[in-house]
Amino acid sequence: MNFYFAPMEGVTGYIYRNAHNAFFNHNNIGKYFAPFIVANQSESFKTRELNDLLPENNQGLVLIPQLLTNNAKDFIHTAKKLKVMGYEEINLNLGCPSGTVVSKNRGSGFLAKRDELDAFLDEIYSASITKISIKTRIGKDQPEEFYDLIEIYNKYPIEELTIHPRIQKDYYKNKPNLEVFKDALSLSKNPICYNGDIFTVDAYQEFTTNFPRVNSLMIGRGLLTDPSMVNEVTNNIKLDKILLKQFHDQIYSNYKDVLFGDRNVLFKMKEIWSYMIQAFTNNTKYAKKIKKSERLSDYEEAVSSLFREQEVLISQGQIFDK
Ligand SMILES: Cc1cc2nc3c(=O)[nH]c(=O)nc-3n(C[C@H](O)[C@H](O)[C@H](O)COP(=O)(O)O)c2cc1C
């Protein structure tokens, strides 16, 4: 199985990625996907985007930049800049469900504009700057839209088609539509990667039993909760509390170095904790303390007491089973 770390805007930037790669990647996360950047015609990247994508900030891991746009000229222009930086594959975001993105017919909003999408793909694949993979939902309003979409996708040499089998309207609610995903496997002429709700080792095992032909899996929230999840699946290496603390400390220290102001550091750390806290026993009161902390000292105290007083406990479908 090929495992990929999903792009998560605001969370899996280069600081998180590097720490994950250093502490938990036993050569089994083949690719880390960068959170999307919006393609445009400007000569250079914004500082934040550049920092995230600079090869020197991503050493020792395979990074795939992701672009969000419905404008082929913007895609091609930005792809050329990424190619100069050394990137050989670019991922196209056709999945983002956020209202502000969808209202501009980007992300999963683009899925409803099928003629425009077809023309866009024709132009970017003809330009052939880099390999292009796609991350898609199965439709904007209805799962049945996927049957039109796959006919379009089949016209192009997609490096890998990652399917998150929800529609835009689902956001992250409801269950992934595995019926449509099953059809996708038989209909697609391009290699398929699955993404969605693989939160536990049990969920992974159930998925591989049901879909033995799938050999690429992209995981997001499951890895944010248990950064060792793929190690458990591949080598039976369970999440280790001491390692998790070191991982946390590296991320925290690096954010303190690069971000301006304690509030920004706390904001970033709290977002990570909204996932990672679920790896701990009796976590409710600690989650509240972390969330409420307004100073670094309060935060540090909350995190220390969590690590001191509780254990990590990830097993049998326990996380996200709310
Ligand atoms: C906070 C957050 C940020 C995300 N940012 C991106 C993004 O930048 N690009 C993208 O393609 N998907 C993004 N996603 C979607 C994830 O990559 C992934 O498809 C989704 O979480 C489902 O996978 P999972 O169930 O393994 O988490 C984001 C999801 C969340 C919750």
The ligand as a Tripos MOL2 file, in Angstrom:
@<TRIPOS>MOLECULE
LIG
   31    33     1     0     0
SMALL
NO_CHARGES

@<TRIPOS>ATOM
      1 C1         -8.8030   21.6620    8.5200 C.3       1 LIG1
      2 C2         -8.7780   20.9860    7.1820 C.ar      1 LIG1
      3 C3         -8.0040   21.5230    6.1590 C.ar      1 LIG1
      4 C4         -7.9710   20.9100    4.8950 C.ar      1 LIG1
      5 N1         -7.2090   21.4600    3.8780 N.ar      1 LIG1
      6 C5         -7.1680   20.8460    2.6520 C.ar      1 LIG1
      7 C6         -6.3560   21.3600    1.5740 C.ar      1 LIG1
      8 O1         -5.6430   22.3600    1.6900 O.2       1 LIG1
      9 N2         -6.3860   20.6920    0.3940 N.ar      1 LIG1
     10 C7         -7.1500   19.5570    0.2140 C.ar      1 LIG1
     11 O2         -7.1520   18.9810   -0.8780 O.2       1 LIG1
     12 N3         -7.8950   19.0510    1.2110 N.ar      1 LIG1
     13 C8         -7.9100   19.6600    2.4150 C.ar      1 LIG1
     14 N4         -8.6430   19.0990    3.4280 N.ar      1 LIG1
     15 C9         -9.2700   17.7810    3.2220 C.3       1 LIG1
     16 C10        -8.3170   16.6580    3.6610 C.3       1 LIG1
     17 O3         -7.1550   16.6480    2.8510 O.3       1 LIG1
     18 C11        -9.0030   15.2730    3.5320 C.3       1 LIG1
     19 O4         -9.4650   15.1170    2.2200 O.3       1 LIG1
     20 C12       -10.1820   15.1410    4.4960 C.3       1 LIG1
     21 O5         -9.8170   15.4940    5.8130 O.3       1 LIG1
     22 C13       -10.7200   13.6960    4.4710 C.3       1 LIG1
     23 O6         -9.6960   12.7890    4.7880 O.3       1 LIG1
     24 P1         -9.5810   12.1460    6.2720 P.3       1 LIG1
     25 O7        -10.9280   11.5580    6.5710 O.co2     1 LIG1
     26 O8         -8.4870   11.1270    6.1660 O.co2     1 LIG1
     27 O9         -9.2630   13.2790    7.1880 O.co2     1 LIG1
     28 C14        -8.7120   19.7110    4.6720 C.ar      1 LIG1
     29 C15        -9.4890   19.1820    5.7190 C.ar      1 LIG1
     30 C16        -9.5330   19.7940    6.9570 C.ar      1 LIG1
     31 C17       -10.3910   19.1790    8.0440 C.3       1 LIG1
@<TRIPOS>BOND
     1     1     2 1
     2     2     3 ar
     3     2    30 ar
     4     3     4 ar
     5     4     5 ar
     6     4    28 ar
     7     5     6 ar
     8     6     7 ar
     9     6    13 1
    10     7     8 2
    11     7     9 ar
    12     9    10 ar
    13    10    11 2
    14    10    12 ar
    15    12    13 ar
    16    13    14 ar
    17    14    15 1
    18    14    28 ar
    19    15    16 1
    20    16    17 1
    21    16    18 1
    22    18    19 1
    23    18    20 1
    24    20    21 1
    25    20    22 1
    26    22    23 1
    27    23    24 1
    28    24    25 2
    29    24    26 1
    30    24    27 1
    31    28    29 ar
    32    29    30 ar
    33    30    31 1
@<TRIPOS>SUBSTRUCTURE
     1 LIG1         1 GROUP 0 **** ****
